[in-house]
Amino acid sequence: MVKNAIIRCAVKESTMGLQTFATEKIQNLDVWDLGCVKASVFFFTLFLAAVLPAVLMLEWYWYLIPALLFAFRPLYRAYKKQ
């Protein structure tokens, strides 16, 4: 019981959730910032491919399937009617 109280005092839990935090921070970004994020992800992927060449030995559909799965939700949410 005392241990939990000490941990709570030391950590000072925030009332802001991760989604609220991310939403506030994303509002400060413009088109150029989002483009920089995309470019950094692209080049980080190239870096991983250079470091782990075995990943490049996979068949093409092993890249397409996750790409489609990850793209489905954002596309659906962007084009759904309110």
The first five atom37 places (N, CA, C, CB, O) and aatype in JSON, in Angstrom:
{
  "aatype": [12, 19, 11, 2, 0, 9, 9, 1, 4, 0, 19, 11, 6, 15, 16, 12, 7, 10, 5, 16, 13, 0, 16, 6, 11, 9, 5, 2, 10, 3, 19, 17, 3, 10, 7, 4, 19, 11, 0, 15, 19, 13, 13, 13, 16, 10, 13, 10, 0, 0, 19, 10, 14, 0, 19, 10, 12, 10, 6, 17, 18, 17, 18, 10, 9, 14, 0, 10, 10, 13, 0, 13, 1, 14, 10, 18, 1, 0, 18, 11, 11, 5],
  "atom_mask": [
    [1, 1, 1, 1, 1],
    [1, 1, 1, 1, 1],
    [1, 1, 1, 1, 1],
    [1, 1, 1, 1, 1],
    [1, 1, 1, 1, 1],
    [1, 1, 1, 1, 1],
    [1, 1, 1, 1, 1],
    [1, 1, 1, 1, 1],
    [1, 1, 1, 1, 1],
    [1, 1, 1, 1, 1],
    [1, 1, 1, 1, 1],
    [1, 1, 1, 1, 1],
    [1, 1, 1, 1, 1],
    [1, 1, 1, 1, 1],
    [1, 1, 1, 1, 1],
    [1, 1, 1, 1, 1],
    [1, 1, 1, 0, 1],
    [1, 1, 1, 1, 1],
    [1, 1, 1, 1, 1],
    [1, 1, 1, 1, 1],
    [1, 1, 1, 1, 1],
    [1, 1, 1, 1, 1],
    [1, 1, 1, 1, 1],
    [1, 1, 1, 1, 1],
    [1, 1, 1, 1, 1],
    [1, 1, 1, 1, 1],
    [1, 1, 1, 1, 1],
    [1, 1, 1, 1, 1],
    [1, 1, 1, 1, 1],
    [1, 1, 1, 1, 1],
    [1, 1, 1, 1, 1],
    [1, 1, 1, 1, 1],
    [1, 1, 1, 1, 1],
    [1, 1, 1, 1, 1],
    [1, 1, 1, 0, 1],
    [1, 1, 1, 1, 1],
    [1, 1, 1, 1, 1],
    [1, 1, 1, 1, 1],
    [1, 1, 1, 1, 1],
    [1, 1, 1, 1, 1],
    [1, 1, 1, 1, 1],
    [1, 1, 1, 1, 1],
    [1, 1, 1, 1, 1],
    [1, 1, 1, 1, 1],
    [1, 1, 1, 1, 1],
    [1, 1, 1, 1, 1],
    [1, 1, 1, 1, 1],
    [1, 1, 1, 1, 1],
    [1, 1, 1, 1, 1],
    [1, 1, 1, 1, 1],
    [1, 1, 1, 1, 1],
    [1, 1, 1, 1, 1],
    [1, 1, 1, 1, 1],
    [1, 1, 1, 1, 1],
    [1, 1, 1, 1, 1],
    [1, 1, 1, 1, 1],
    [1, 1, 1, 1, 1],
    [1, 1, 1, 1, 1],
    [1, 1, 1, 1, 1],
    [1, 1, 1, 1, 1],
    [1, 1, 1, 1, 1],
    [1, 1, 1, 1, 1],
    [1, 1, 1, 1, 1],
    [1, 1, 1, 1, 1],
    [1, 1, 1, 1, 1],
    [1, 1, 1, 1, 1],
    [1, 1, 1, 1, 1],
    [1, 1, 1, 1, 1],
    [1, 1, 1, 1, 1],
    [1, 1, 1, 1, 1],
    [1, 1, 1, 1, 1],
    [1, 1, 1, 1, 1],
    [1, 1, 1, 1, 1],
    [1, 1, 1, 1, 1],
    [1, 1, 1, 1, 1],
    [1, 1, 1, 1, 1],
    [1, 1, 1, 1, 1],
    [1, 1, 1, 1, 1],
    [1, 1, 1, 1, 1],
    [1, 1, 1, 1, 1],
    [1, 1, 1, 1, 1],
    [1, 1, 1, 1, 1]
  ],
  "atom_positions": [
    [[0.82, -1.18, 0.0], [0.0, 0.0, 0.0], [0.87, 1.25, 0.0], [-0.93, 0.0, 1.19], [0.61, 2.17, -0.78]],
    [[1.86, 1.31, 0.84], [2.76, 2.45, 0.9], [3.57, 2.53, -0.39], [3.7, 2.35, 2.12], [3.85, 3.62, -0.9]],
    [[3.95, 1.36, -0.91], [4.73, 1.32, -2.15], [3.94, 1.94, -3.3], [5.12, -0.12, -2.5], [4.51, 2.71, -4.08]],
    [[2.66, 1.63, -3.42], [1.83, 2.19, -4.49], [1.69, 3.71, -4.34], [0.44, 1.53, -4.48], [1.7, 4.43, -5.34]],
    [[1.55, 4.19, -3.12], [1.44, 5.63, -2.89], [2.73, 6.34, -3.3], [1.11, 5.92, -1.42], [2.69, 7.42, -3.88]],
    [[3.86, 5.73, -2.99], [5.15, 6.33, -3.35], [5.3, 6.36, -4.87], [6.32, 5.54, -2.71], [5.75, 7.36, -5.43]],
    [[4.91, 5.28, -5.52], [5.02, 5.23, -6.99], [4.13, 6.27, -7.62], [4.66, 3.83, -7.52], [4.54, 6.96, -8.55]],
    [[2.89, 6.42, -7.12], [1.98, 7.41, -7.68], [2.51, 8.82, -7.49], [0.61, 7.29, -7.03], [2.38, 9.65, -8.39]],
    [[3.12, 9.12, -6.36], [3.68, 10.44, -6.12], [4.89, 10.69, -7.02], [4.09, 10.6, -4.65], [5.07, 11.8, -7.51]],
    [[5.69, 9.67, -7.24], [6.9, 9.82, -8.05], [6.56, 10.0, -9.52], [7.82, 8.62, -7.86], [7.2, 10.78, -10.22]],
    [[5.56, 9.27, -10.0], [5.22, 9.31, -11.41], [4.35, 10.51, -11.74], [4.52, 8.04, -11.8], [4.5, 11.09, -12.82]],
    [[3.46, 10.9, -10.84], [2.51, 12.0, -11.06], [1.75, 11.76, -12.36], [3.24, 13.37, -11.1], [1.97, 12.44, -13.37]],
    [[0.86, 10.82, -12.32], [0.13, 10.39, -13.49], [-0.58, 11.56, -14.17], [-0.88, 9.32, -13.12], [-1.19, 12.41, -13.52]],
    [[-0.47, 11.59, -15.49], [-1.07, 12.64, -16.28], [-2.53, 12.3, -16.56], [-0.31, 12.86, -17.59], [-2.87, 11.13, -16.7]],
    [[-3.38, 13.31, -16.63], [-4.78, 13.08, -16.95], [-5.0, 13.06, -18.45], [-5.66, 14.15, -16.3], [-6.09, 12.71, -18.91]],
    [[-3.98, 13.44, -19.24], [-4.09, 13.47, -20.68], [-3.76, 12.09, -21.25], [-3.17, 14.54, -21.28], [-2.7, 11.54, -20.97]],
    [[-4.67, 11.55, -22.05], [-4.43, 10.27, -22.68], [-3.55, 10.42, -23.91], [0.0, 0.0, 0.0], [-3.28, 11.53, -24.36]],
    [[-3.11, 9.31, -24.44], [-2.23, 9.32, -25.61], [-2.93, 9.92, -26.82], [-1.75, 7.91, -25.92], [-2.32, 10.67, -27.58]],
    [[-4.2, 9.59, -27.01], [-4.92, 10.1, -28.17], [-5.09, 11.61, -28.08], [-6.29, 9.42, -28.29], [-4.93, 12.31, -29.09]],
    [[-5.41, 12.13, -26.91], [-5.55, 13.57, -26.72], [-4.21, 14.26, -26.96], [-6.07, 13.89, -25.32], [-4.15, 15.3, -27.62]],
    [[-3.16, 13.69, -26.43], [-1.82, 14.25, -26.62], [-1.46, 14.3, -28.1], [-0.77, 13.41, -25.84], [-0.99, 15.32, -28.59]],
    [[-1.67, 13.18, -28.82], [-1.33, 13.11, -30.24], [-2.15, 14.1, -31.05], [-1.53, 11.7, -30.77], [-1.62, 14.75, -31.95]],
    [[-3.43, 14.22, -30.75], [-4.3, 15.14, -31.48], [-3.83, 16.58, -31.3], [-5.74, 15.0, -31.0], [-3.8, 17.34, -32.27]],
    [[-3.47, 16.95, -30.1], [-2.97, 18.3, -29.86], [-1.69, 18.57, -30.62], [-2.75, 18.53, -28.38], [-1.52, 19.65, -31.19]],
    [[-0.79, 17.61, -30.65], [0.49, 17.8, -31.31], [0.36, 17.81, -32.83], [1.47, 16.73, -30.89], [1.05, 18.57, -33.51]],
    [[-0.53, 16.99, -33.38], [-0.7, 16.91, -34.82], [-1.29, 18.2, -35.37], [-1.59, 15.71, -35.2], [-1.03, 18.56, -36.51]],
    [[-2.09, 18.9, -34.58], [-2.67, 20.15, -35.03], [-1.62, 21.21, -35.3], [-3.67, 20.67, -34.01], [-1.88, 22.16, -36.04]],
    [[-0.43, 21.08, -34.73], [0.65, 22.03, -34.95], [1.41, 21.76, -36.24], [1.6, 22.01, -33.78], [2.25, 22.58, -36.63]],
    [[1.15, 20.63, -36.9], [1.9, 20.25, -38.1], [1.21, 20.79, -39.35], [2.04, 18.72, -38.18], [-0.01, 20.92, -39.4]],
    [[2.01, 21.09, -40.36], [1.45, 21.49, -41.64], [1.82, 20.44, -42.69], [1.95, 22.9, -42.06], [2.36, 19.38, -42.37]],
    [[1.53, 20.74, -43.95], [1.75, 19.78, -45.03], [3.23, 19.43, -45.16], [1.23, 20.35, -46.36], [3.56, 18.27, -45.41]],
    [[4.11, 20.4, -45.0], [5.54, 20.14, -45.12], [6.03, 19.19, -44.02], [6.32, 21.45, -45.06], [6.86, 18.32, -44.28]],
    [[5.52, 19.36, -42.8], [5.91, 18.48, -41.71], [5.48, 17.05, -41.98], [5.32, 18.97, -40.38], [6.24, 16.11, -41.76]],
    [[4.25, 16.88, -42.46], [3.77, 15.53, -42.77], [4.57, 14.91, -43.91], [2.28, 15.56, -43.12], [4.82, 13.7, -43.91]],
    [[4.97, 15.72, -44.88], [5.82, 15.23, -45.96], [7.18, 14.78, -45.44], [0.0, 0.0, 0.0], [7.72, 13.77, -45.9]],
    [[7.73, 15.52, -44.47], [9.01, 15.13, -43.87], [8.88, 13.81, -43.11], [9.51, 16.24, -42.93], [9.8, 13.0, -43.12]],
    [[7.75, 13.61, -42.45], [7.52, 12.35, -41.74], [7.48, 11.2, -42.74], [6.2, 12.41, -40.91], [8.09, 10.15, -42.51]],
    [[6.77, 11.39, -43.83], [6.69, 10.34, -44.85], [8.07, 10.03, -45.43], [5.73, 10.76, -45.97], [8.42, 8.86, -45.63]],
    [[8.84, 11.07, -45.71], [10.18, 10.86, -46.27], [11.08, 10.14, -45.28], [10.81, 12.2, -46.67], [11.87, 9.27, -45.66]],
    [[10.98, 10.49, -44.0], [11.82, 9.81, -43.01], [11.45, 8.35, -42.88], [11.69, 10.5, -41.65], [12.33, 7.5, -42.7]],
    [[10.17, 8.02, -42.97], [9.75, 6.62, -42.93], [10.28, 5.88, -44.17], [8.2, 6.5, -42.85], [10.74, 4.74, -44.06]],
    [[10.22, 6.52, -45.32], [10.73, 5.92, -46.55], [12.21, 5.59, -46.43], [10.49, 6.84, -47.74], [12.64, 4.48, -46.76]],
    [[13.0, 6.57, -45.97], [14.43, 6.35, -45.88], [14.81, 5.39, -44.75], [15.14, 7.66, -45.68], [15.8, 4.67, -44.85]],
    [[14.02, 5.37, -43.68], [14.26, 4.39, -42.63], [13.99, 2.98, -43.15], [13.39, 4.68, -41.39], [14.7, 2.04, -42.79]],
    [[12.99, 2.84, -44.0], [12.7, 1.54, -44.61], [13.85, 1.11, -45.52], [11.39, 1.6, -45.41], [14.23, -0.06, -45.52]],
    [[14.4, 2.04, -46.28], [15.56, 1.71, -47.1], [16.75, 1.3, -46.24], [15.95, 2.91, -47.98], [17.49, 0.38, -46.59]],
    [[16.92, 1.96, -45.11], [17.98, 1.6, -44.18], [17.8, 0.18, -43.68], [18.02, 2.58, -43.0], [18.75, -0.61, -43.65]],
    [[16.57, -0.17, -43.27], [16.31, -1.53, -42.8], [16.56, -2.56, -43.89], [14.87, -1.65, -42.29], [17.06, -3.65, -43.62]],
    [[16.2, -2.22, -45.12], [16.44, -3.14, -46.23], [17.94, -3.35, -46.45], [15.78, -2.62, -47.52], [18.36, -4.44, -46.81]],
    [[18.73, -2.3, -46.24], [20.18, -2.43, -46.41], [20.79, -3.25, -45.29], [20.83, -1.04, -46.46], [21.73, -4.02, -45.51]],
    [[20.26, -3.1, -44.07], [20.81, -3.81, -42.92], [20.34, -5.26, -42.89], [20.41, -3.11, -41.62], [21.09, -6.15, -42.49]],
    [[19.11, -5.5, -43.31], [18.52, -6.85, -43.29], [18.18, -7.29, -44.71], [17.25, -6.88, -42.39], [17.0, -7.28, -45.08]],
    [[19.15, -7.67, -45.51], [18.87, -8.01, -46.92], [17.98, -9.24, -47.08], [20.17, -8.24, -47.65], [17.4, -9.44, -48.15]],
    [[17.86, -10.07, -46.05], [16.99, -11.25, -46.16], [15.53, -10.86, -46.33], [17.15, -12.15, -44.93], [14.74, -11.62, -46.89]],
    [[15.16, -9.68, -45.85], [13.78, -9.21, -45.98], [13.43, -9.0, -47.45], [13.57, -7.9, -45.19], [12.28, -9.19, -47.85]],
    [[14.39, -8.62, -48.25], [14.14, -8.37, -49.67], [13.97, -9.65, -50.48], [15.27, -7.56, -50.25], [13.63, -9.58, -51.66]],
    [[14.2, -10.8, -49.87], [14.06, -12.07, -50.58], [12.61, -12.57, -50.6], [14.95, -13.11, -49.94], [12.32, -13.57, -51.25]],
    [[11.72, -11.91, -49.9], [10.32, -12.33, -49.86], [9.65, -12.1, -51.21], [9.56, -11.59, -48.75], [10.08, -11.24, -51.99]],
    [[8.6, -12.86, -51.48], [7.81, -12.65, -52.69], [7.06, -11.32, -52.6], [6.83, -13.82, -52.91], [6.85, -10.8, -51.5]],
    [[6.65, -10.78, -53.74], [6.04, -9.46, -53.8], [4.76, -9.36, -52.99], [5.76, -9.1, -55.23], [4.47, -8.3, -52.43]],
    [[3.97, -10.44, -52.92], [2.69, -10.36, -52.23], [2.85, -10.23, -50.72], [1.86, -11.59, -52.55], [1.9, -9.81, -50.05]],
    [[4.0, -10.58, -50.16], [4.21, -10.4, -48.72], [4.37, -8.92, -48.37], [5.45, -11.19, -48.26], [4.23, -8.54, -47.21]],
    [[4.65, -8.1, -49.35], [4.7, -6.65, -49.15], [3.34, -6.02, -49.42], [5.77, -6.01, -50.06], [2.94, -5.07, -48.74]],
    [[2.62, -6.55, -50.41], [1.33, -5.98, -50.8], [0.25, -6.24, -49.76], [0.9, -6.54, -52.15], [-0.54, -5.34, -49.46]],
    [[0.19, -7.43, -49.2], [-0.87, -7.79, -48.23], [-0.85, -6.87, -47.01], [-0.7, -9.25, -47.79], [-1.9, -6.31, -46.68]],
    [[0.28, -6.68, -46.32], [0.24, -5.76, -45.16], [-0.03, -4.31, -45.58], [1.57, -5.83, -44.4], [-0.67, -3.56, -44.85]],
    [[0.47, -3.91, -46.77], [0.2, -2.55, -47.23], [-1.3, -2.31, -47.38], [0.92, -2.29, -48.57], [-1.81, -1.27, -46.97]],
    [[-1.99, -3.27, -47.96], [-3.45, -3.13, -48.12], [-4.17, -3.19, -46.78], [-3.98, -4.22, -49.05], [-5.12, -2.44, -46.55]],
    [[-3.73, -4.07, -45.91], [-4.37, -4.17, -44.59], [-4.21, -2.89, -43.78], [-3.8, -5.35, -43.81], [-5.16, -2.42, -43.15]],
    [[-3.01, -2.31, -43.8], [-2.78, -1.07, -43.05], [-3.44, 0.13, -43.7], [-1.28, -0.82, -42.91], [-3.76, 1.1, -43.02]],
    [[-3.65, 0.09, -45.02], [-4.26, 1.22, -45.72], [-5.79, 1.21, -45.62], [-3.85, 1.2, -47.17], [-6.42, 2.25, -45.82]],
    [[-6.38, 0.07, -45.31], [-7.84, -0.04, -45.34], [-8.52, 0.91, -44.36], [-8.25, -1.46, -45.03], [-9.41, 1.66, -44.76]],
    [[-8.13, 0.9, -43.1], [-8.82, 1.7, -42.08], [-8.72, 3.2, -42.36], [-8.24, 1.4, -40.7], [-9.75, 3.88, -42.31]],
    [[-7.54, 3.75, -42.64], [-7.51, 5.19, -42.92], [-8.32, 5.58, -44.16], [-6.08, 5.64, -43.09], [-8.99, 6.62, -44.17]],
    [[-8.25, 4.76, -45.2], [-9.04, 5.06, -46.39], [-10.53, 4.99, -46.1], [-8.68, 4.11, -47.51], [-11.3, 5.84, -46.56]],
    [[-10.94, 3.99, -45.35], [-12.36, 3.86, -45.0], [-12.83, 5.06, -44.19], [-12.59, 2.57, -44.2], [-13.89, 5.63, -44.47]],
    [[-12.04, 5.45, -43.19], [-12.43, 6.57, -42.34], [-12.4, 7.91, -43.1], [-11.51, 6.65, -41.12], [-13.17, 8.81, -42.78]],
    [[-11.53, 8.03, -44.08], [-11.44, 9.27, -44.84], [-12.63, 9.44, -45.79], [-10.14, 9.3, -45.63], [-13.08, 10.56, -46.01]],
    [[-13.12, 8.35, -46.33], [-14.18, 8.44, -47.33], [-15.57, 8.04, -46.85], [-13.82, 7.59, -48.48], [-16.52, 8.06, -47.63]],
    [[-15.72, 7.67, -45.58], [-17.06, 7.31, -45.1], [-17.91, 8.56, -44.99], [-16.98, 6.59, -43.74], [-17.41, 9.65, -44.73]],
    [[-19.19, 8.39, -45.19], [-20.13, 9.51, -45.11], [-20.56, 9.69, -43.66], [-21.35, 9.28, -46.04], [-20.87, 8.72, -42.96]],
    [[-20.59, 10.9, -43.24], [-20.96, 11.22, -41.85], [-22.44, 11.06, -41.63], [-20.55, 12.63, -41.5], [-22.92, 11.29, -40.52]]
  ]
}
